[in-house]
Amino acid sequence: MGKLVSPRLCSRLVAALVLAVAALSAPTAKAAGWHYYDPECPVALGAGKAMKFVAMQPKKNIDRVCDVLPDTGATVIALDAPDAELREMNWDIRVVRDIDGDGEPAESDAVLRLPLQKFRNGMVNFDVNIQTAGKYALYARLSSDDGAKEFVGRHHFTVGLIDNTELYAYVFFGLLVAGVGGRFGYVALKKRQAA
């Protein structure tokens, strides 16, 4: 009987390990935006205009993310506006602490503000060092030279916070390990009692 239990237990341990690896890799894929080469992270600017947002922390990993940066520290943010009209506008780009409200953020909430300028190639990337975990937003205000046209958008993201899916994966993994360990202990106890 002992020989029958051991292979079954081994197969259950292998199955549990496969489930644990799958559970832990799923939140990582979601947190990383999953689309490694071109994550879809639009920043809606109104009137059908948008730009793409992507962030990464090259000193920590190579993942490009939309909305969940896993750690604080050095971060690279890239913006891409393929629309020709947006390329001719003045870009006011800021990284701000995410607060309630849709108005223009206060200067005291700014973590970084780029100088007002045009990006005629439609792209800009910049470094920002975010030291405190929390909720942040990219604030973009694009305006024409005469001020007649203006497009404003925000892209919300978190830095250094645990995502709910990640938390659920850790809880699931902990329960799985406890269940497999409990089953292993139960089988070992039964073997001792039978001997």
Protein Blocks (a to p, Z undefined) as FASTA:
>chain_A
ZZmmmmmmmmmmmmmmmmmmmmmmmmmmmmnoopmmlccddddebjhiacddddddfklm
mcdcfklcfbgcjdddddddfbfklmmpccddddddddedjbdcdfklpmbdcdddddfk
opacdddddfbgcddddddddddfkomaccdddddddehiacfklmmmmmmmmmmmmmmm
mmmmmmmmmmmmmZZ
